[in-house]
Amino acid sequence: MILRIPSYYKDFTCIAERCKDSCCVGWEIDIDEETFAYYRNLPGDFGDRLRSHMTSGDENSFVLQTGGRCPFLNESNLCDIYKELGETSLCEICTEYPRFTLEYGNVREKCLGISCEEAGRILFEQTGKITLEEIELPDAFDGEFEAAAEGDFEEEEFEAAAEGESGDEALEERTYDDSVLEEGFSDDGEENEEEELHGRWLESARNQAISILQDRSKPVEERAALYLCFCQEVQEQMNEGNWNRPVSMDSIAGANRKALLCSGNGRVKDDFMERKRILDGMEILDEEWRSAIARVHRVYQEQTEEENLRMLKGFSDWYRKREYEYEHLLVYFTFRYFMKSVFDFQLLPKAQLAVFSFLVIRDMDAVRWADQKGNFSLEDRIDNARIYSKEVEHSEDNLEYLADSFIFDECFQRERLAVQLLYTR
């Protein structure tokens, strides 16, 4: 099995009590069945304490305390379970977060969610292009992770490999160039042949999509528009079902032609109100999100159309020197969601999610920049991305709702999104 991770993945370490937005506060903490059984049978006073704060049902979880705090988060903002029993006794969600995993064929991909402020810091501090690294896992990992963890390889060994502490000879850094488009795909005879075929084909497309996003000869808004056009071309090729044909260079040419047509004039206020209309249909997970988006709404409402456009253009000009942060944001959403289309064949909505997320976060950034009279720090960048990610990425209902909106709502079709990207040029 191949483990694929972004180049910054291995740099992550939980900052525990130094975190300003603890994942142990305000979030429901589910307990996986194996850990629940362990806690339920743990002897002694600490076992009694665990059981007194657990609830069972459709989903086993801890009973949160005042302010939404985990009952085992102590006054120093450290975990009493970790302190008393060690890291291996934590439930799965506490061990994994902010890591997220996707498996298809013989590939396991892991990334760090930007709802975690430290993961966001690691991502946005990078000034170079994000690359992907591959690790060839031992045969014991060919299958479900849980089964492998019970065998000859312990979970710690797997995570050590993922974090670059072993298997260095198997580490490969991927760059994105046109040569990947020339690769053909052959029948490998494995049980998951079709899924692996689709996976390799989509990996080829994703590599090129990331290459488009990382073309620093163009402003990031133009890259995002070209990326969206390219993904539509790829979606059309997917719909034809020609999985044995490599992603064609014609897709790039077609995307360029479409991007050139996306230079119409948008209405800044109206376009924001359309985004706000969709956002209002989501499940609210956190009051911080409600407050942040309400502030953006007030600014857009109070300003004239000309003032809205002047604010966005002023901010866009200002952030050119940190444009790589938006590049990383788009690459992050592409790496995390693109390959899920192996299962549902719906690639374009995932590209629309990346671009829509860029637009909403840019709205939040521009308003904060204006409120702070032209100042916008790395902490501001991390904060806005975190607030957005917590609201959108931690609710399957919200993600499904947005995907449906991208498919059926006219204002989020490729042409309209591209115009919204490009009116700051």
C-alpha positions in Angstrom: 0.0 0.0 0.0 1.1 3.6 -0.8 0.8 6.2 1.9 0.6 9.7 0.4 0.9 12.9 2.5 1.5 16.6 1.9 5.1 17.7 2.4 4.3 19.6 5.7 2.3 16.7 7.3 5.2 15.3 9.3 5.9 18.8 10.8 2.7 18.7 12.9 2.8 18.3 16.7 -0.1 19.1 18.9 0.6 22.3 20.9 -1.8 21.2 23.7 -2.4 23.8 26.3 -1.0 26.6 24.1 -3.8 26.2 21.6 -6.2 29.1 21.6 -9.1 27.1 20.1 -8.9 23.7 21.8 -10.4 20.8 20.0 -11.4 19.6 23.5 -13.9 22.4 23.8 -17.2 22.9 22.0 -17.1 19.7 19.9 -18.9 16.5 20.5 -16.3 13.8 21.3 -17.4 10.4 20.0 -15.8 7.3 21.5 -15.1 4.4 19.1 -16.4 1.0 20.1 -13.0 -0.5 21.0 -12.1 2.4 23.2 -15.6 2.5 24.7 -15.2 -1.2 25.7 -11.8 -0.5 27.2 -13.1 2.4 29.3 -16.1 0.5 30.4 -14.0 -2.3 31.8 -11.1 -0.2 33.2 -10.8 -0.9 37.0 -10.0 1.7 39.7 -11.0 5.2 40.5 -10.1 6.5 37.1 -12.2 3.9 35.4 -15.1 5.0 37.6 -14.5 8.6 36.6 -14.4 7.6 32.9 -17.7 5.8 33.1 -19.4 8.6 35.0 -18.8 10.9 32.0 -19.7 8.5 29.2 -23.0 8.1 27.4 -24.0 5.3 25.1 -26.5 5.1 22.2 -26.3 5.4 18.5 -23.0 7.1 19.1 -21.0 6.7 22.3 -19.5 9.9 23.5 -18.4 12.0 26.5 -20.9 14.2 28.3 -19.5 17.7 27.8 -19.3 20.1 30.8 -20.1 23.8 31.2 -18.8 25.7 28.2 -18.7 22.6 26.1 -15.4 21.4 27.7 -14.4 17.7 27.6 -14.8 16.4 31.2 -11.1 15.3 31.0 -9.7 18.6 30.0 -8.2 19.9 33.2 -7.7 23.5 34.4 -4.3 23.6 32.7 -6.0 22.7 29.4 -4.3 19.3 29.3 -5.9 15.9 29.0 -6.3 13.8 32.1 -6.7 10.6 30.1 -3.4 11.2 28.4 -1.8 12.0 31.8 -3.2 9.0 33.6 -3.3 6.3 30.9 -1.0 7.5 28.1 -1.6 8.3 24.4 -2.5 4.8 23.4 -5.6 5.0 25.7 -7.1 7.9 23.9 -10.2 7.3 21.7 -9.6 7.2 18.0 -10.9 10.7 17.2 -8.6 12.2 19.8 -5.6 10.3 18.5 -6.3 11.1 14.8 -7.5 14.8 14.8 -6.5 16.9 12.9 -5.5 14.1 10.6 -8.0 12.9 8.0 -7.7 9.8 5.9 -9.0 8.7 2.5 -8.4 5.2 1.1 -9.0 4.0 -2.5 -7.4 1.1 -4.3 -4.0 0.5 -2.8 -3.6 4.1 -1.7 -4.1 5.7 1.7 -4.0 9.6 1.7 -3.7 11.6 5.0 -3.9 15.3 5.4 -4.1 17.9 8.2 -7.4 19.8 8.6 -7.2 23.6 8.8 -9.8 23.7 11.4 -6.8 23.1 13.7 -4.9 26.3 14.2 -1.5 24.6 14.4 -2.2 22.7 11.2 -3.2 26.0 9.6 0.0 27.6 10.8 2.2 24.9 9.4 0.4 25.1 6.0 0.3 28.9 5.6 3.9 29.4 6.9 5.1 27.5 3.8 6.4 29.9 1.1 7.4 27.2 -1.4 5.0 25.0 -3.4 3.3 22.2 -1.5 4.4 18.8 -2.8 3.2 15.3 -2.0 5.3 12.6 -0.5 4.8 8.8 -0.9 5.8 6.0 1.5 5.6 2.4 0.5 4.0 0.7 3.5 4.9 -2.9 4.4 2.6 -5.7 3.2 0.9 -5.8 6.6 -0.8 -2.5 5.8 -2.4 -3.8 2.6 -6.0 -3.7 3.9 -7.9 -1.9 6.7 -5.8 0.0 9.1 -7.5 -1.6 12.1 -6.5 -5.1 10.9 -2.9 -4.0 10.3 -2.6 -2.4 13.7 -3.5 -5.7 15.3 -0.8 -7.6 13.4 2.9 -7.3 13.3 2.9 -3.5 12.9 1.7 -1.4 15.8 -0.1 1.9 15.2 3.0 3.8 16.5 5.1 2.2 13.7 2.6 3.3 11.1 2.5 6.9 12.3 6.3 6.9 12.5 6.4 5.9 8.8 3.8 8.6 8.0 5.8 11.2 9.8 9.0 10.3 8.0 10.8 8.6 10.9 11.3 5.3 9.1 11.3 4.0 5.5 13.2 7.0 4.2 14.4 4.9 1.2 10.7 4.6 0.1 10.0 8.3 0.4 9.3 10.0 -2.9 8.6 13.6 -3.5 6.1 14.3 -6.3 6.2 17.4 -8.4 3.6 18.3 -11.0 4.6 18.4 -14.6 3.0 17.6 -17.9 4.8 14.3 -18.2 2.2 12.7 -15.9 -0.4 13.3 -18.7 1.5 10.9 -21.0 1.3 7.9 -18.7 -0.9 5.0 -19.8 -2.6 2.6 -17.4 -2.5 -1.1 -17.6 -4.5 -4.0 -16.1 -2.7 -5.0 -12.9 -5.0 -7.9 -12.3 -5.7 -7.0 -8.7 -9.1 -7.4 -7.0 -9.7 -3.6 -6.9 -8.7 -3.2 -10.6 -11.5 -0.8 -11.5 -11.1 1.4 -8.5 -7.3 1.5 -8.9 -7.8 2.3 -12.6 -10.1 5.2 -11.8 -7.7 6.3 -9.0 -4.7 6.4 -11.2 -6.6 8.3 -13.9 -7.9 10.9 -11.4 -4.4 11.2 -9.8 -3.1 12.2 -13.2 -5.9 14.8 -13.4 -5.2 16.1 -9.9 -1.5 16.4 -10.5 -2.2 18.7 -13.4 -4.9 20.6 -11.5 -2.4 21.3 -8.7 0.2 22.3 -11.3 -2.3 24.9 -12.6 -2.9 26.2 -9.1 0.8 26.5 -8.5 1.7 28.4 -11.7 3.0 31.5 -10.1 3.4 33.3 -13.4 -0.4 34.1 -13.1 -2.4 35.8 -10.3 -4.0 33.3 -8.1 -7.5 34.3 -9.2 -6.7 33.5 -12.8 -5.2 30.2 -11.7 -8.4 29.4 -9.8 -10.5 30.2 -12.8 -8.4 28.1 -15.1 -8.4 25.3 -12.6 -12.2 25.4 -12.5 -12.4 25.3 -16.3 -9.9 22.4 -16.4 -11.9 20.4 -13.8 -15.1 20.9 -15.9 -13.2 19.5 -18.9 -12.1 16.5 -16.8 -15.6 16.0 -15.5 -16.9 15.9 -19.1 -14.2 13.3 -20.0 -15.2 11.3 -16.9 -18.8 11.3 -18.0 -17.8 9.7 -21.3 -16.3 6.8 -19.3 -13.0 6.6 -21.2 -10.9 5.6 -18.1 -8.2 4.0 -20.2 -7.4 7.2 -22.0 -4.9 9.5 -20.2 -6.1 13.0 -19.3 -5.7 14.8 -22.6 -3.7 17.9 -23.2 -6.8 19.1 -25.0 -8.4 19.5 -21.6 -5.8 22.1 -20.8 -6.3 23.9 -24.1 -10.1 23.7 -23.6 -9.8 25.1 -20.1 -7.7 28.0 -21.4 -10.3 28.8 -24.0 -13.1 28.8 -21.4 -11.1 30.9 -19.0 -10.7 33.6 -21.6 -14.5 33.9 -21.8 -14.8 34.5 -18.1 -14.0 38.2 -18.0 -17.5 39.6 -17.7 -18.5 42.2 -15.1 -19.8 40.9 -11.8 -21.9 42.7 -9.2 -19.8 42.5 -6.0 -22.7 43.1 -3.6 -25.1 40.8 -5.5 -22.5 38.0 -5.8 -21.8 38.2 -2.1 -25.5 38.1 -1.3 -25.8 34.9 -3.4 -22.9 33.3 -1.4 -24.6 34.5 1.8 -27.9 33.0 0.8 -26.2 29.6 0.4 -24.3 29.9 3.6 -27.5 30.7 5.5 -28.8 27.3 4.5 -26.1 25.5 6.4 -26.3 24.0 9.8 -24.6 26.4 12.3 -22.0 24.6 14.3 -20.3 27.4 16.1 -21.3 30.9 17.2 -17.9 32.2 16.1 -18.9 31.4 12.5 -22.2 33.1 12.9 -20.5 36.3 14.2 -17.8 36.3 11.6 -20.1 36.0 8.6 -22.6 38.5 10.1 -19.8 41.0 10.2 -19.0 40.5 6.6 -22.7 40.8 5.7 -23.0 44.1 7.5 -20.0 45.6 5.7 -21.2 44.5 2.3 -24.7 45.9 3.1 -23.5 49.2 4.5 -21.1 50.0 1.6 -22.0 51.0 -1.9 -21.2 48.7 -4.9 -18.2 50.9 -5.7 -16.9 50.7 -2.1 -17.3 46.9 -2.1 -15.2 46.7 -5.2 -12.7 49.1 -3.9 -12.3 47.1 -0.7 -11.8 43.8 -2.6 -9.4 45.3 -5.1 -7.4 47.1 -2.4 -7.1 43.9 -0.4 -6.3 41.8 -3.5 -3.5 44.2 -4.4 -2.2 44.2 -0.8 -2.1 40.4 -0.5 -0.1 39.8 -3.7 3.1 39.5 -1.6 1.4 36.6 0.3 -0.5 35.1 -2.6 1.0 31.7 -1.8 -1.4 31.5 1.2 -4.3 31.4 -1.2 -2.5 29.0 -3.5 -2.0 26.6 -0.5 -5.7 27.0 0.5 -6.8 25.9 -3.0 -4.2 23.0 -3.1 -5.4 21.9 0.4 -9.0 21.6 -0.8 -7.9 19.9 -3.9 -5.8 17.3 -2.1 -8.4 16.6 0.5 -11.5 16.2 -1.7 -10.5 15.6 -5.4 -9.9 11.9 -5.0 -13.3 11.3 -3.4 -14.7 11.4 -6.9 -13.2 7.9 -7.3 -16.4 6.8 -5.5 -19.1 9.2 -6.7 -17.7 10.4 -10.1 -18.6 14.0 -9.1 -15.4 15.9 -9.6 -16.6 19.3 -10.6 -18.5 20.0 -7.3 -15.3 19.3 -5.4 -13.5 21.9 -7.6 -16.4 24.3 -7.0 -16.0 23.7 -3.3 -12.4 24.8 -3.5 -13.2 28.0 -5.4 -16.3 28.8 -3.3 -14.2 28.4 -0.2 -11.6 30.7 -1.6 -14.2 33.3 -2.3 -15.9 33.2 1.1 -12.5 33.2 2.9 -11.4 36.1 0.7 -14.6 38.0 1.8 -13.8 37.4 5.5 -10.2 38.4 4.9 -11.0 41.6 3.1 -13.4 42.8 5.8 -10.9 42.0 8.6 -8.2 43.8 6.6 -10.5 46.9 6.2 -11.5 46.8 9.9 -7.9 46.7 10.9 -7.0 49.6 8.6 -4.9 47.7 6.1 -3.3 45.2 8.5 -3.7 41.4 8.1 -1.4 39.1 10.0 -0.6 35.4 9.6 -2.7 34.9 12.7 -5.7 36.5 10.9 -5.1 34.2 8.0 -5.0 31.1 10.2 -8.1 32.3 12.1 -10.4 32.9 9.2 -9.5 29.6 7.5 -10.1 27.8 10.8 -13.5 29.4 11.4 -14.6 28.5 7.9 -13.2 25.0 8.0 -14.9 24.2 11.3 -18.3 25.3 9.9 -18.0 23.6 6.5 -15.7 20.6 6.8 -16.9 19.2 10.1 -20.5 18.6 8.9 -21.3 16.0 6.3 -24.7 17.7 6.0 -23.1 21.0 5.2 -20.8 19.5 2.6 -23.6 17.6 0.9 -25.8 20.7 1.0 -23.0 22.7 -0.7 -22.4 20.0 -3.3 -26.1 20.0 -4.2 -26.0 23.8 -4.5 -23.0 23.7 -6.8 -24.8 21.3 -9.1 -28.2 22.9 -9.2 -27.8 26.6 -8.3 -27.1 28.8 -11.4 -25.0 31.3 -9.5 -22.4 28.7 -8.7 -21.9 27.3 -12.2 -18.4 27.5 -13.6 -18.9 30.7 -15.6 -20.4 32.6 -12.6 -17.8 31.5 -10.2 -15.0 32.5 -12.6 -16.5 36.0 -13.0 -16.5 36.3 -9.2 -12.8 35.4 -9.1 -11.8 37.8 -11.8 -13.5 41.1 -11.0 -10.6 42.1 -8.8 -8.2 42.1 -11.8 
